[in-house]
Amino acid sequence: MQLKFGESATISGDLASIWDTATDVERWSTWDPHLLGSGFEGEFVPGAQGWTRPKGTPKNAKGPFKVTAVDPQRSFSTESPMPMGKMLIDTRYEPAGPGRVKVSRDVALHGGFVPFFWLVFYRKMRRDLVSTFVALEREAHQRATEGKAR
């Protein structure tokens, strides 16, 4: 079984600041409204591993992921194991005019977990992608402003 979906939004900010914020996994949970925790060790390169704890999950639940591809300031891909399958996420960043960046995220689930995901998580995750992009815009702007003040 397979399920694919995606969303995109154009946000304001400079690509470098947005990329730096998006690849700082340790701090994802400080700005992404859907995460209670996140962690990562090492550099953001293929093969590196991290974890997230989405809201609504048990206290000690950590969803592991592995970075599978990185094209700096353009895209990255991750793979997460799921019960009886896996989730693949591709995130892209494209210049969209001065001070604007188009952010796109495509999600593909494979395996026996797809029907359960569809019933329980699909609508909320799809709807919440855009609010994550808005939060990314806000955090990148704040980081860029703080950097200029130093």
SERO-4910 file (N, C-alpha, C, O; in steps of 0.05 Angstrom, whole numbers):
BEGIN
 pado doro    nc1    nc2    nc3   cac1   cac2   cac3    cc1    cc2    cc3    oc1    oc2    oc3
  Met    A     17    -24      0      0      0      0     18     25      0     40     25     10
  Gln    A      7     46    -12     22     71    -13      3     95    -11    -19     94    -20
  Leu    A     13    116      2     -2    141      4     18    163      0     39    164     12
  Lys    A     11    182    -18     28    205    -24     11    231    -21    -12    232    -28
  Phe    A     24    251     -9     12    278     -8     34    298     -4     57    291      3
  Gly    A     27    323     -8     47    345     -4     33    372     -3      9    375     -8
  Glu    A     49    391      5     40    419      7     63    437      1     86    428      2
  Ser    A     57    462     -6     78    481    -10     67    509     -2     43    513      0
  Ala    A     86    527      3     79    554     10    103    572      3    126    563      4
  Thr    A     97    597     -3    119    616     -8    121    633     17    101    645     26
  Ile    A    145    634     29    149    649     54    170    670     49    185    670     29
  Ser    A    171    690     67    190    711     64    215    704     80    214    689     99
  Gly    A    238    715     71    263    710     84    285    703     64    279    699     40
  Asp    A    309    703     74    331    695     55    336    665     57    333    653     79
  Leu    A    343    654     35    346    625     33    366    614     53    360    593     65
  Ala    A    388    627     57    408    617     76    397    614    104    402    594    118
  Ser    A    383    635    113    372    634    140    350    613    143    349    599    163
  Ile    A    334    610    123    313    590    123    325    562    123    316    545    138
  Trp    A    345    558    107    359    532    106    372    526    133    369    504    143
  Asp    A    386    545    144    399    540    170    379    533    192    384    516    208
  Thr    A    356    546    192    336    540    211    324    512    206    320    497    225
  Ala    A    318    506    181    305    481    174    323    457    179    313    435    184
  Thr    A    349    461    179    367    438    183    379    437    211    397    421    217
  Asp    A    370    454    229    378    454    257    358    437    273    342    448    288
  Val    A    360    411    269    341    392    280    338    394    310    316    392    321
  Glu    A    360    398    324    360    400    353    339    421    363    328    418    385
  Arg    A    335    442    347    317    463    356    290    463    342    274    481    346
  Trp    A    284    443    326    258    441    312    235    445    332    216    460    327
  Ser    A    237    431    355    214    431    373    211    458    388    191    463    401
  Thr    A    230    476    385    228    503    397    211    521    380    201    542    390
  Trp    A    207    515    354    191    532    337    169    518    322    149    531    315
  Asp    A    172    492    316    151    478    301    128    472    320    132    458    340
  Pro    A    104    482    315     81    479    333     72    450    336     54    445    353
  His    A     82    432    321     72    404    322     91    385    336     86    361    337
  Leu    A    114    396    346    133    378    358    137    385    388    138    408    396
  Leu    A    139    364    404    145    367    432    174    362    438    184    370    459
  Gly    A    188    350    419    216    345    423    229    337    397    216    329    378
  Ser    A    256    341    395    271    333    372    300    331    380    309    343    399
  Gly    A    314    314    366    343    311    371    358    302    347    346    291    328
  Phe    A    384    307    347    400    301    324    429    300    333    437    316    350
  Glu    A    445    283    322    473    282    329    489    284    303    483    271    283
  Gly    A    510    300    304    527    303    281    518    324    261    501    341    267
  Glu    A    530    322    238    525    342    216    500    333    200    493    309    200
  Phe    A    487    352    188    464    346    171    473    337    144    474    352    125
  Val    A    479    311    143    489    298    118    475    271    115    464    261    134
  Pro    A    476    260     90    464    234     86    475    213    106    500    212    110
  Gly    A    458    198    117    465    177    136    462    186    165    461    169    183
  Ala    A    461    212    170    458    222    198    430    215    207    411    212    191
  Gln    A    427    213    234    401    204    245    392    223    267    408    236    281
  Gly    A    366    225    269    353    241    290    327    229    298    320    207    291
  Trp    A    312    245    314    286    236    323    268    260    328    277    282    332
  Thr    A    242    255    327    222    275    334    201    263    352    197    238    352
  Arg    A    188    280    367    165    271    383    142    290    377    140    312    388
  Pro    A    124    282    359    101    298    352     81    301    375     79    283    392
  Lys    A     67    323    375     46    327    395     26    304    392     20    295    370
  Gly    A     15    296    414     -5    275    414      6    247    416     -9    227    415
  Thr    A     33    244    419     45    218    422     52    213    451     54    232    467
  Pro    A     55    188    458     62    181    486     88    195    495    105    202    478
  Lys    A     91    200    521    112    215    533    140    207    524    157    224    517
  Asn    A    145    181    523    172    172    516    175    164    486    195    153    479
  Ala    A    155    169    470    156    162    442    174    180    427    172    204    428
  Lys    A    193    168    412    211    183    395    210    170    368    216    146    365
  Gly    A    203    185    347    202    175    320    229    179    307    236    202    300
  Pro    A    244    158    302    270    161    290    268    167    260    249    160    247
  Phe    A    289    180    250    291    185    221    320    185    213    338    190    230
  Lys    A    324    181    187    351    182    176    351    201    152    333    200    136
  Val    A    371    218    151    374    236    128    385    218    105    405    205    107
  Thr    A    371    219     82    378    202     59    391    218     37    405    207     20
  Ala    A    386    245     35    397    261     14    398    290     24    379    299     38
  Val    A    418    305     15    420    334     22    432    348     -3    453    340    -13
  Asp    A    419    368    -12    429    387    -32    428    414    -19    407    427    -19
  Pro    A    450    423     -7    450    447     10    435    471     -2    439    478    -26
  Gln    A    418    483     14    401    506      7    382    500    -16    372    518    -28
  Arg    A    377    474    -21    358    467    -42    339    445    -33    314    448    -37
  Ser    A    349    424    -20    331    403    -12    344    383      7    368    381      9
  Phe    A    327    369     21    336    346     37    314    325     38    290    332     35
  Ser    A    321    300     43    303    278     44    308    262     69    331    259     78
  Thr    A    286    251     81    289    234    105    272    209    101    254    208     85
  Glu    A    280    189    116    265    164    117    260    156    146    279    156    162
  Ser    A    235    149    152    228    141    179    215    114    178    198    109    162
  Pro    A    224     96    196    210     70    197    182     74    209    178     90    227
  Met    A    163     59    199    136     59    209    128     30    213    140     12    201
  Pro    A    108     25    230    100     -3    233     93    -15    205     76     -4    191
  Met    A    105    -37    198    100    -50    173    106    -33    148     92    -36    128
  Gly    A    125    -15    150    131      2    127    150     25    134    166     23    152
  Lys    A    147     46    118    165     70    122    151     95    111    132     94     96
  Met    A    162    118    120    153    144    111    177    158     99    198    160    111
  Leu    A    174    168     75    195    183     61    185    212     59    162    217     51
  Ile    A    202    231     66    195    259     64    216    274     48    240    272     54
  Asp    A    208    288     28    226    305     11    217    334     16    194    341     12
  Thr    A    237    351     23    231    379     28    249    396     10    273    391      8
  Arg    A    237    415     -4    252    431    -24    249    461    -18    229    470     -7
  Tyr    A    270    476    -24    270    505    -20    279    518    -47    300    512    -57
  Glu    A    262    535    -58    267    548    -84    265    578    -82    245    588    -71
  Pro    A    284    593    -92    281    622    -92    256    629   -108    250    618   -128
  Ala    A    240    648    -97    215    656   -109    213    687   -112    192    698   -108
  Gly    A    236    699   -119    237    728   -121    252    739    -97    259    725    -78
  Pro    A    258    765    -98    273    777    -76    260    773    -48    237    780    -44
  Gly    A    275    761    -30    266    758     -3    243    738      0    229    738     20
  Arg    A    240    720    -20    218    700    -19    229    673    -26    247    670    -42
  Val    A    218    652    -12    227    625    -17    202    607    -18    185    608      0
  Lys    A    201    590    -38    179    570    -39    189    545    -25    210    534    -32
  Val    A    174    537     -5    180    512     10    159    491      3    135    496      3
  Ser    A    169    468     -4    151    446    -12    159    421      4    182    415      8
  Arg    A    139    406     12    144    380     26    125    359     14    101    363     13
  Asp    A    138    337      5    123    314     -5    128    291     14    150    285     22
  Val    A    106    278     21    106    255     40     96    230     25     76    231     11
  Ala    A    111    208     28    102    183     17    104    161     38    125    157     50
  Leu    A     82    148     44     81    126     63     79    100     47     64     98     27
  His    A     93     79     56     92     53     43     88     32     64     99     33     86
  Gly    A     71     12     58     68    -11     75     41    -13     89     23      2     83
  Gly    A     40    -32    107     15    -39    120      4    -18    139    -19    -20    148
  Phe    A     20      2    147     12     23    165     -6     44    151    -19     60    165
  Val    A     -6     44    125    -20     65    109    -49     68    117    -58     91    122
  Pro    A    -66     47    119    -94     51    126    -98     64    153   -115     82    156
  Phe    A    -82     56    173    -84     68    199    -76     98    198    -89    115    210
  Phe    A    -54    103    184    -44    131    182    -66    148    169    -72    170    178
  Trp    A    -79    137    148   -100    152    133   -122    159    152   -132    182    152
  Leu    A   -131    140    169   -153    145    187   -146    164    210   -163    180    218
  Val    A   -122    162    221   -115    176    246    -99    201    241   -104    221    255
  Phe    A    -80    201    223    -61    223    221    -62    240    196    -54    263    196
  Tyr    A    -71    229    174    -69    242    148    -80    270    147    -65    289    140
  Arg    A   -105    274    154   -117    301    151   -102    322    168    -97    344    158
  Lys    A    -96    315    192    -82    334    210    -54    340    200    -46    363    199
  Met    A    -39    320    192    -12    325    182    -12    342    157      4    360    155
  Arg    A    -30    336    139    -31    351    114    -38    380    120    -25    398    109
  Arg    A    -58    385    136    -67    412    143    -44    427    158    -40    451    154
  Asp    A    -30    413    175    -10    426    192     16    432    177     33    446    188
  Leu    A     20    421    154     45    427    139     48    457    134     70    468    139
  Val    A     28    471    126     30    499    120     36    515    146     51    534    145
  Ser    A     24    508    169     31    522    193     60    517    201     72    535    214
  Thr    A     71    495    195    100    490    199    116    509    182    136    520    191
  Phe    A    108    513    157    122    532    139    121    560    150    141    575    149
  Val    A     98    568    161     95    595    173    113    598    197    126    619    201
  Ala    A    114    577    214    132    578    237    161    579    229    177    592    242
  Leu    A    168    565    208    196    566    197    203    594    188    224    604    194
  Glu    A    184    607    174    188    635    166    194    653    190    213    669    190
  Arg    A    177    650    210    180    667    234    207    662    248    220    681    256
  Glu    A    214    637    252    239    630    266    263    639    250    282    649    262
  Ala    A    263    634    224    286    643    207    289    673    208    312    683    210
  His    A    267    687    207    268    717    209    280    725    236    297    743    237
  Gln    A    271    713    257    281    720    284    311    714    286    326    731    297
  Arg    A    320    691    276    348    685    277    365    704    260    386    712    268
  Ala    A    354    712    237    369    731    220    371    758    233    391    771    232
  Thr    A    349    766    247    349    792    261    369    792    284    383    811    288
  Glu    A    369    770    299    388    767    321    417    767    312    434    779    325
  Gly    A    422    755    289    448    754    278    459    781    269    482    787    272
  Lys    A    441    798    259    448    825    251    453    843    275    469    862    274
  Ala    A    441    837    298    443    853    322    470    848    336    478    864    353
  Arg    A    483    826    330    508    819    344    531    834    334    554    830    344
***
